[in-house]
Amino acid sequence: MRVGPTLDKIVADYPTDVRMVYKMHPLPMHPNAMPAAEAAMAANAQGKFAAMHEKLMANSAALSRDKYLQFAAEIGLDVKRFTNDIDTQAYKKAIDAQTEEAMKVGASGTPASFVNGRFLSGAQPYEAFKKLIDEEIAKAKK
């Protein structure tokens, strides 16, 4: 994900002012997007979203069910529970709801970012985020 390093820098530069929230929006044109979203949500249920997200992004060109299971073991998940969650599509309904939410606010592609409701489309540079974040912090201080 090209925006990943930018988001990491934002969290590092604004540790008490910014809260990062990820919403699932797997695009249908990417055959591995929905299974990867399900893997991320299943990992999240065990408190390991960030670790799974990192694995998924680092290996995005070679994703498969076997890879998801490998990643689950590598990050210390209960693999049996994880496997059941992805095999039963336990989080598909939640993913679909998040996708619908994204579409309703105009985020038809990924990445799509919001700073206090202000939309940034695509992989924007750090400076674009910083401008909005600084404006929102200034507003909050008034």
N, CA and C atoms as an extended XYZ file, in Angstrom:
426
Properties=species:S:1:pos:R:3:atomname:S:1:resname:S:1:resid:I:1 pbc="F F F"
N         0.857       -1.171        0.000 N   MET     1
C         0.000        0.000        0.000 CA  MET     1
C         0.901        1.231        0.000 C   MET     1
N         0.760        2.036       -1.012 N   ARG     2
C         1.615        3.214       -1.145 CA  ARG     2
C         1.385        4.239       -0.060 C   ARG     2
N         0.212        4.294        0.519 N   VAL     3
C        -0.066        5.290        1.551 CA  VAL     3
C         0.398        4.820        2.929 C   VAL     3
N         0.763        3.557        3.046 N   GLY     4
C         1.171        2.993        4.327 CA  GLY     4
C         2.252        3.781        5.047 C   GLY     4
N         3.387        4.073        4.403 N   PRO     5
C         4.433        4.849        5.080 CA  PRO     5
C         3.957        6.237        5.521 C   PRO     5
N         3.075        6.839        4.743 N   THR     6
C         2.522        8.146        5.112 CA  THR     6
C         1.689        8.028        6.389 C   THR     6
N         0.855        6.997        6.464 N   LEU     7
C         0.026        6.799        7.657 CA  LEU     7
C         0.893        6.502        8.874 C   LEU     7
N         1.941        5.717        8.686 N   ASP     8
C         2.865        5.436        9.791 CA  ASP     8
C         3.505        6.720       10.306 C   ASP     8
N         3.897        7.602        9.396 N   LYS     9
C         4.521        8.874        9.787 CA  LYS     9
C         3.524        9.763       10.533 C   LYS     9
N         2.286        9.768       10.099 N   ILE    10
C         1.252       10.559       10.779 CA  ILE    10
C         1.096       10.091       12.219 C   ILE    10
N         0.990        8.784       12.415 N   VAL    11
C         0.838        8.232       13.766 CA  VAL    11
C         2.053        8.586       14.617 C   VAL    11
N         3.247        8.521       14.020 N   ALA    12
C         4.472        8.849       14.765 CA  ALA    12
C         4.531       10.337       15.106 C   ALA    12
N         4.105       11.193       14.177 N   ASP    13
C         4.198       12.645       14.379 CA  ASP    13
C         3.068       13.203       15.240 C   ASP    13
N         1.949       12.517       15.302 N   TYR    14
C         0.781       12.994       16.047 CA  TYR    14
C         0.278       11.895       16.998 C   TYR    14
N         1.112       11.413       17.895 N   PRO    15
C         0.730       10.248       18.708 CA  PRO    15
C        -0.472       10.464       19.624 C   PRO    15
N        -0.723       11.702       20.041 N   THR    16
C        -1.858       11.947       20.931 CA  THR    16
C        -3.004       12.693       20.252 C   THR    16
N        -2.788       13.131       19.035 N   ASP    17
C        -3.801       13.931       18.346 CA  ASP    17
C        -4.558       13.189       17.256 C   ASP    17
N        -4.013       12.080       16.796 N   VAL    18
C        -4.619       11.362       15.675 CA  VAL    18
C        -4.934        9.931       16.105 C   VAL    18
N        -6.121        9.500       15.742 N   ARG    19
C        -6.526        8.106       15.942 CA  ARG    19
C        -6.770        7.523       14.559 C   ARG    19
N        -6.084        6.430       14.253 N   MET    20
C        -6.204        5.780       12.957 CA  MET    20
C        -7.285        4.710       13.049 C   MET    20
N        -8.227        4.742       12.125 N   VAL    21
C        -9.294        3.750       12.066 CA  VAL    21
C        -9.313        3.193       10.651 C   VAL    21
N        -9.266        1.887       10.539 N   TYR    22
C        -9.349        1.232        9.237 CA  TYR    22
C       -10.761        0.711        9.034 C   TYR    22
N       -11.264        0.896        7.821 N   LYS    23
C       -12.553        0.332        7.423 CA  LYS    23
C       -12.303       -0.532        6.194 C   LYS    23
N       -12.964       -1.645        6.140 N   MET    24
C       -12.800       -2.562        5.016 CA  MET    24
C       -13.597       -2.075        3.806 C   MET    24
N       -12.941       -2.111        2.652 N   HIS    25
C       -13.588       -1.745        1.395 CA  HIS    25
C       -12.914       -2.530        0.268 C   HIS    25
N       -13.086       -3.866        0.289 N   PRO    26
C       -12.443       -4.688       -0.744 CA  PRO    26
C       -13.080       -4.447       -2.110 C   PRO    26
N       -12.274       -4.068       -3.053 N   LEU    27
C       -12.789       -3.782       -4.388 CA  LEU    27
C       -12.992       -5.080       -5.167 C   LEU    27
N       -14.133       -5.215       -5.839 N   PRO    28
C       -14.455       -6.474       -6.526 CA  PRO    28
C       -13.483       -6.824       -7.653 C   PRO    28
N       -12.780       -5.847       -8.181 N   MET    29
C       -11.838       -6.117       -9.280 CA  MET    29
C       -10.585       -6.861       -8.809 C   MET    29
N       -10.363       -6.890       -7.501 N   HIS    30
C        -9.212       -7.579       -6.934 CA  HIS    30
C        -9.689       -8.896       -6.309 C   HIS    30
N        -9.383      -10.023       -6.934 N   PRO    31
C        -9.920      -11.301       -6.445 CA  PRO    31
C        -9.503      -11.662       -5.019 C   PRO    31
N        -8.386      -11.154       -4.541 N   ASN    32
C        -7.941      -11.472       -3.184 CA  ASN    32
C        -8.384      -10.437       -2.150 C   ASN    32
N        -9.067       -9.400       -2.581 N   ALA    33
C        -9.422       -8.321       -1.660 CA  ALA    33
C       -10.380       -8.776       -0.559 C   ALA    33
N       -11.451       -9.472       -0.916 N   MET    34
C       -12.407       -9.909        0.100 CA  MET    34
C       -11.791      -10.947        1.042 C   MET    34
N       -11.105      -11.976        0.531 N   PRO    35
C       -10.479      -12.915        1.467 CA  PRO    35
C        -9.446      -12.231        2.372 C   PRO    35
N        -8.710      -11.271        1.851 N   ALA    36
C        -7.737      -10.556        2.683 CA  ALA    36
C        -8.447       -9.727        3.745 C   ALA    36
N        -9.562       -9.102        3.382 N   ALA    37
C       -10.341       -8.340        4.366 CA  ALA    37
C       -10.869       -9.272        5.452 C   ALA    37
N       -11.331      -10.450        5.048 N   GLU    38
C       -11.814      -11.415        6.028 CA  GLU    38
C       -10.679      -11.868        6.957 C   GLU    38
N        -9.486      -12.059        6.402 N   ALA    39
C        -8.335      -12.445        7.223 CA  ALA    39
C        -7.994      -11.331        8.211 C   ALA    39
N        -8.039      -10.090        7.744 N   ALA    40
C        -7.747       -8.951        8.629 CA  ALA    40
C        -8.768       -8.856        9.755 C   ALA    40
N       -10.039       -9.043        9.423 N   MET    41
C       -11.088       -8.964       10.443 CA  MET    41
C       -11.000      -10.130       11.428 C   MET    41
N       -10.665      -11.316       10.929 N   ALA    42
C       -10.512      -12.469       11.821 CA  ALA    42
C        -9.326      -12.264       12.760 C   ALA    42
N        -8.262      -11.664       12.254 N   ALA    43
C        -7.111      -11.340       13.108 CA  ALA    43
C        -7.486      -10.256       14.111 C   ALA    43
N        -8.262       -9.297       13.675 N   ASN    44
C        -8.715       -8.223       14.562 CA  ASN    44
C        -9.504       -8.785       15.738 C   ASN    44
N       -10.302       -9.809       15.479 N   ALA    45
C       -11.100      -10.424       16.546 CA  ALA    45
C       -10.218      -11.027       17.634 C   ALA    45
N        -8.959      -11.270       17.298 N   GLN    46
C        -8.011      -11.797       18.267 CA  GLN    46
C        -6.979      -10.740       18.675 C   GLN    46
N        -7.276       -9.473       18.355 N   GLY    47
C        -6.410       -8.378       18.776 CA  GLY    47
C        -5.129       -8.228       17.982 C   GLY    47
N        -5.116       -8.743       16.739 N   LYS    48
C        -3.884       -8.714       15.945 CA  LYS    48
C        -4.090       -8.114       14.556 C   LYS    48
N        -4.961       -7.117       14.460 N   PHE    49
C        -5.218       -6.501       13.156 CA  PHE    49
C        -3.944       -5.936       12.552 C   PHE    49
N        -3.210       -5.125       13.312 N   ALA    50
C        -2.028       -4.441       12.764 CA  ALA    50
C        -1.002       -5.441       12.243 C   ALA    50
N        -0.769       -6.502       12.994 N   ALA    51
C         0.209       -7.497       12.559 CA  ALA    51
C        -0.241       -8.196       11.273 C   ALA    51
N        -1.519       -8.535       11.184 N   MET    52
C        -2.027       -9.185        9.968 CA  MET    52
C        -2.017       -8.205        8.804 C   MET    52
N        -2.423       -6.985        9.048 N   HIS    53
C        -2.428       -5.968        7.994 CA  HIS    53
C        -1.026       -5.809        7.401 C   HIS    53
N        -0.037       -5.763        8.268 N   GLU    54
C         1.346       -5.628        7.819 CA  GLU    54
C         1.739       -6.816        6.930 C   GLU    54
N         1.391       -8.022        7.336 N   LYS    55
C         1.692       -9.217        6.540 CA  LYS    55
C         0.970       -9.181        5.192 C   LYS    55
N        -0.295       -8.790        5.208 N   LEU    56
C        -1.074       -8.745        3.974 CA  LEU    56
C        -0.502       -7.728        2.990 C   LEU    56
N        -0.137       -6.559        3.490 N   MET    57
C         0.410       -5.526        2.615 CA  MET    57
C         1.780       -5.926        2.062 C   MET    57
N         2.604       -6.531        2.883 N   ALA    58
C         3.946       -6.936        2.458 CA  ALA    58
C         3.907       -8.073        1.440 C   ALA    58
N         2.816       -8.818        1.410 N   ASN    59
C         2.712       -9.987        0.530 CA  ASN    59
C         1.534       -9.880       -0.431 C   ASN    59
N         1.111       -8.678       -0.742 N   SER    60
C        -0.124       -8.479       -1.510 CA  SER    60
C        -0.099       -9.112       -2.898 C   SER    60
N         1.064       -9.363       -3.446 N   ALA    61
C         1.133       -9.967       -4.777 CA  ALA    61
C         0.977      -11.481       -4.740 C   ALA    61
N         1.012      -12.080       -3.561 N   ALA    62
C         0.970      -13.542       -3.470 CA  ALA    62
C         0.082      -14.003       -2.324 C   ALA    62
N        -1.167      -13.578       -2.331 N   LEU    63
C        -2.084      -13.943       -1.253 CA  LEU    63
C        -2.872      -15.204       -1.612 C   LEU    63
N        -3.131      -16.007       -0.599 N   SER    64
C        -3.923      -17.222       -0.770 CA  SER    64
C        -4.385      -17.680        0.611 C   SER    64
N        -5.302      -18.629        0.635 N   ARG    65
C        -5.786      -19.175        1.905 CA  ARG    65
C        -4.619      -19.741        2.710 C   ARG    65
N        -3.720      -20.472        2.058 N   ASP    66
C        -2.566      -21.035        2.760 CA  ASP    66
C        -1.694      -19.934        3.359 C   ASP    66
N        -1.533      -18.837        2.640 N   LYS    67
C        -0.743      -17.713        3.160 CA  LYS    67
C        -1.421      -17.105        4.383 C   LYS    67
N        -2.740      -16.940        4.336 N   TYR    68
C        -3.447      -16.367        5.484 CA  TYR    68
C        -3.232      -17.239        6.724 C   TYR    68
N        -3.298      -18.546        6.531 N   LEU    69
C        -3.089      -19.471        7.648 CA  LEU    69
C        -1.645      -19.396        8.156 C   LEU    69
N        -0.715      -19.277        7.237 N   GLN    70
C         0.692      -19.124        7.612 CA  GLN    70
C         0.885      -17.844        8.428 C   GLN    70
N         0.315      -16.748        7.937 N   PHE    71
C         0.442      -15.466        8.647 CA  PHE    71
C        -0.185      -15.565       10.038 C   PHE    71
N        -1.334      -16.217       10.120 N   ALA    72
C        -2.026      -16.362       11.406 CA  ALA    72
C        -1.115      -17.058       12.415 C   ALA    72
N        -0.461      -18.112       11.978 N   ALA    73
C         0.457      -18.830       12.874 CA  ALA    73
C         1.647      -17.947       13.240 C   ALA    73
N         2.184      -17.243       12.252 N   GLU    74
C         3.360      -16.393       12.483 CA  GLU    74
C         3.096      -15.280       13.488 C   GLU    74
N         1.884      -14.750       13.499 N   ILE    75
C         1.597      -13.633       14.415 CA  ILE    75
C         0.962      -14.099       15.726 C   ILE    75
N         0.865      -15.401       15.892 N   GLY    76
C         0.421      -15.945       17.170 CA  GLY    76
C        -1.074      -16.029       17.382 C   GLY    76
N        -1.820      -16.159       16.304 N   LEU    77
C        -3.273      -16.308       16.449 CA  LEU    77
C        -3.632      -17.744       16.817 C   LEU    77
N        -4.819      -17.902       17.373 N   ASP    78
C        -5.421      -19.217       17.540 CA  ASP    78
C        -5.838      -19.620       16.123 C   ASP    78
N        -5.013      -20.452       15.479 N   VAL    79
C        -5.201      -20.764       14.058 CA  VAL    79
C        -6.512      -21.508       13.812 C   VAL    79
N        -6.924      -22.355       14.728 N   LYS    80
C        -8.191      -23.075       14.558 CA  LYS    80
C        -9.356      -22.078       14.516 C   LYS    80
N        -9.375      -21.145       15.449 N   ARG    81
C       -10.427      -20.118       15.482 CA  ARG    81
C       -10.364      -19.242       14.231 C   ARG    81
N        -9.157      -18.835       13.859 N   PHE    82
C        -8.953      -18.001       12.666 CA  PHE    82
C        -9.474      -18.727       11.427 C   PHE    82
N        -9.102      -20.007       11.281 N   THR    83
C        -9.530      -20.808       10.131 CA  THR    83
C       -11.048      -20.895       10.069 C   THR    83
N       -11.675      -21.147       11.204 N   ASN    84
C       -13.132      -21.213       11.248 CA  ASN    84
C       -13.741      -19.875       10.829 C   ASN    84
N       -13.173      -18.785       11.325 N   ASP    85
C       -13.706      -17.460       10.989 CA  ASP    85
C       -13.626      -17.174        9.496 C   ASP    85
N       -12.492      -17.521        8.865 N   ILE    86
C       -12.406      -17.223        7.421 CA  ILE    86
C       -13.212      -18.220        6.594 C   ILE    86
N       -13.261      -19.474        7.034 N   ASP    87
C       -14.019      -20.480        6.277 CA  ASP    87
C       -15.523      -20.250        6.346 C   ASP    87
N       -16.007      -19.702        7.446 N   THR    88
C       -17.446      -19.439        7.581 CA  THR    88
C       -17.812      -18.018        7.182 C   THR    88
N       -16.813      -17.253        6.758 N   GLN    89
C       -17.006      -15.838        6.406 CA  GLN    89
C       -17.701      -15.084        7.546 C   GLN    89
N       -17.189      -15.296        8.740 N   ALA    90
C       -17.778      -14.736        9.949 CA  ALA    90
C       -17.888      -13.210        9.925 C   ALA    90
N       -17.038      -12.540        9.161 N   TYR    91
C       -17.033      -11.073        9.172 CA  TYR    91
C       -17.500      -10.469        7.849 C   TYR    91
N       -18.011      -11.301        6.944 N   LYS    92
C       -18.456      -10.795        5.638 CA  LYS    92
C       -19.543       -9.738        5.786 C   LYS    92
N       -20.493       -9.969        6.666 N   LYS    93
C       -21.581       -9.006        6.863 CA  LYS    93
C       -21.019       -7.650        7.330 C   LYS    93
N       -20.077       -7.681        8.253 N   ALA    94
C       -19.457       -6.449        8.755 CA  ALA    94
C       -18.645       -5.768        7.649 C   ALA    94
N       -17.936       -6.559        6.855 N   ILE    95
C       -17.157       -6.003        5.742 CA  ILE    95
C       -18.090       -5.359        4.735 C   ILE    95
N       -19.175       -6.036        4.396 N   ASP    96
C       -20.152       -5.474        3.457 CA  ASP    96
C       -20.735       -4.167        3.987 C   ASP    96
N       -21.010       -4.104        5.283 N   ALA    97
C       -21.548       -2.873        5.885 CA  ALA    97
C       -20.522       -1.747        5.811 C   ALA    97
N       -19.256       -2.052        6.048 N   GLN    98
C       -18.218       -1.023        5.966 CA  GLN    98
C       -18.034       -0.547        4.529 C   GLN    98
N       -18.137       -1.460        3.574 N   THR    99
C       -18.051       -1.091        2.159 CA  THR    99
C       -19.202       -0.169        1.783 C   THR    99
N       -20.392       -0.514        2.244 N   GLU   100
C       -21.563        0.324        1.963 CA  GLU   100
C       -21.384        1.718        2.572 C   GLU   100
N       -20.866        1.762        3.787 N   GLU   101
C       -20.595        3.044        4.450 CA  GLU   101
C       -19.596        3.866        3.628 C   GLU   101
N       -18.547        3.223        3.146 N   ALA   102
C       -17.539        3.917        2.341 CA  ALA   102
C       -18.158        4.489        1.068 C   ALA   102
N       -18.963        3.701        0.403 N   MET   103
C       -19.603        4.148       -0.835 CA  MET   103
C       -20.534        5.336       -0.590 C   MET   103
N       -21.247        5.309        0.532 N   LYS   104
C       -22.184        6.390        0.850 CA  LYS   104
C       -21.480        7.729        1.057 C   LYS   104
N       -20.224        7.692        1.507 N   VAL   105
C       -19.503        8.951        1.741 CA  VAL   105
C       -18.580        9.298        0.582 C   VAL   105
N       -18.740        8.605       -0.535 N   GLY   106
C       -18.013        8.962       -1.744 CA  GLY   106
C       -16.678        8.266       -1.943 C   GLY   106
N       -16.360        7.303       -1.116 N   ALA   107
C       -15.092        6.588       -1.243 CA  ALA   107
C       -15.303        5.362       -2.124 C   ALA   107
N       -15.217        5.549       -3.428 N   SER   108
C       -15.477        4.438       -4.342 CA  SER   108
C       -14.231        3.617       -4.632 C   SER   108
N       -13.062        4.115       -4.252 N   GLY   109
C       -11.816        3.392       -4.477 CA  GLY   109
C       -11.006        3.337       -3.204 C   GLY   109
N        -9.830        2.737       -3.326 N   THR   110
C        -8.931        2.667       -2.187 CA  THR   110
C        -7.539        3.092       -2.628 C   THR   110
N        -6.759        3.698       -1.773 N   PRO   111
C        -7.155        4.087       -0.434 CA  PRO   111
C        -8.028        5.340       -0.452 C   PRO   111
N        -8.845        5.449        0.538 N   ALA   112
C        -9.667        6.636        0.758 CA  ALA   112
C        -9.491        6.997        2.226 C   ALA   112
N        -9.151        8.239        2.484 N   SER   113
C        -8.872        8.659        3.858 CA  SER   113
C        -9.729        9.850        4.231 C   SER   113
N        -9.988        9.958        5.523 N   PHE   114
C       -10.760       11.075        6.047 CA  PHE   114
C       -10.057       11.630        7.265 C   PHE   114
N       -10.008       12.943        7.348 N   VAL   115
C        -9.492       13.628        8.528 CA  VAL   115
C       -10.661       14.438        9.075 C   VAL   115
N       -11.247       13.969       10.168 N   ASN   116
C       -12.452       14.593       10.734 CA  ASN   116
C       -13.520       14.823        9.666 C   ASN   116
N       -13.727       13.823        8.837 N   GLY   117
C       -14.762       13.888        7.811 CA  GLY   117
C       -14.336       14.534        6.517 C   GLY   117
N       -13.135       15.048        6.449 N   ARG   118
C       -12.629       15.683        5.221 CA  ARG   118
C       -11.930       14.620        4.378 C   ARG   118
N       -12.399       14.447        3.155 N   PHE   119
C       -12.013       13.349        2.275 CA  PHE   119
C       -10.700       13.611        1.542 C   PHE   119
N        -9.835       12.611        1.582 N   LEU   120
C        -8.619       12.588        0.771 CA  LEU   120
C        -8.688       11.321       -0.083 C   LEU   120
N        -8.735       11.473       -1.384 N   SER   121
C        -8.854       10.330       -2.280 CA  SER   121
C        -7.483        9.869       -2.739 C   SER   121
N        -7.267        8.567       -2.722 N   GLY   122
C        -6.022        8.004       -3.228 CA  GLY   122
C        -4.870        8.119       -2.247 C   GLY   122
N        -3.706        7.747       -2.738 N   ALA   123
C        -2.486        7.743       -1.916 CA  ALA   123
C        -1.886        9.149       -1.904 C   ALA   123
N        -2.423        9.984       -1.065 N   GLN   124
C        -1.974       11.372       -0.963 CA  GLN   124
C        -0.637       11.455       -0.223 C   GLN   124
N         0.151       12.494       -0.513 N   PRO   125
C         1.424       12.663        0.190 CA  PRO   125
C         1.201       13.119        1.635 C   PRO   125
N         2.208       12.936        2.439 N   TYR   126
C         2.173       13.321        3.847 CA  TYR   126
C         1.696       14.766        4.014 C   TYR   126
N         2.201       15.668        3.186 N   GLU   127
C         1.881       17.092        3.317 CA  GLU   127
C         0.383       17.367        3.203 C   GLU   127
N        -0.320       16.599        2.366 N   ALA   128
C        -1.773       16.785        2.223 CA  ALA   128
C        -2.486       16.412        3.525 C   ALA   128
N        -2.055       15.316        4.137 N   PHE   129
C        -2.627       14.920        5.425 CA  PHE   129
C        -2.273       15.936        6.503 C   PHE   129
N        -1.011       16.332        6.549 N   LYS   130
C        -0.519       17.254        7.581 CA  LYS   130
C        -1.304       18.562        7.559 C   LYS   130
N        -1.567       19.079        6.370 N   LYS   131
C        -2.325       20.331        6.234 CA  LYS   131
C        -3.696       20.192        6.896 C   LYS   131
N        -4.417       19.130        6.574 N   LEU   132
C        -5.751       18.934        7.149 CA  LEU   132
C        -5.691       18.668        8.649 C   LEU   132
N        -4.736       17.855        9.067 N   ILE   133
C        -4.608       17.541       10.496 CA  ILE   133
C        -4.315       18.807       11.284 C   ILE   133
N        -3.376       19.614       10.805 N   ASP   134
C        -3.028       20.854       11.507 CA  ASP   134
C        -4.217       21.819       11.558 C   ASP   134
N        -4.977       21.887       10.474 N   GLU   135
C        -6.174       22.737       10.463 CA  GLU   135
C        -7.193       22.241       11.484 C   GLU   135
N        -7.393       20.936       11.547 N   GLU   136
C        -8.369       20.380       12.484 CA  GLU   136
C        -7.920       20.542       13.941 C   GLU   136
N        -6.635       20.410       14.180 N   ILE   137
C        -6.118       20.622       15.540 CA  ILE   137
C        -6.301       22.084       15.940 C   ILE   137
N        -6.029       23.005       15.021 N   ALA   138
C        -6.203       24.433       15.302 CA  ALA   138
C        -7.665       24.743       15.602 C   ALA   138
N        -8.590       24.159       14.829 N   LYS   139
C       -10.019       24.356       15.086 CA  LYS   139
C       -10.413       23.838       16.469 C   LYS   139
N        -9.886       22.681       16.833 N   ALA   140
C       -10.233       22.074       18.115 CA  ALA   140
C        -9.718       22.904       19.296 C   ALA   140
N        -8.640       23.629       19.098 N   LYS   141
C        -8.052       24.416       20.168 CA  LYS   141
C        -8.754       25.748       20.385 C   LYS   141
N        -9.589       26.142       19.418 N   LYS   142
C       -10.303       27.414       19.527 CA  LYS   142
C       -11.422       27.333       20.519 C   LYS   142
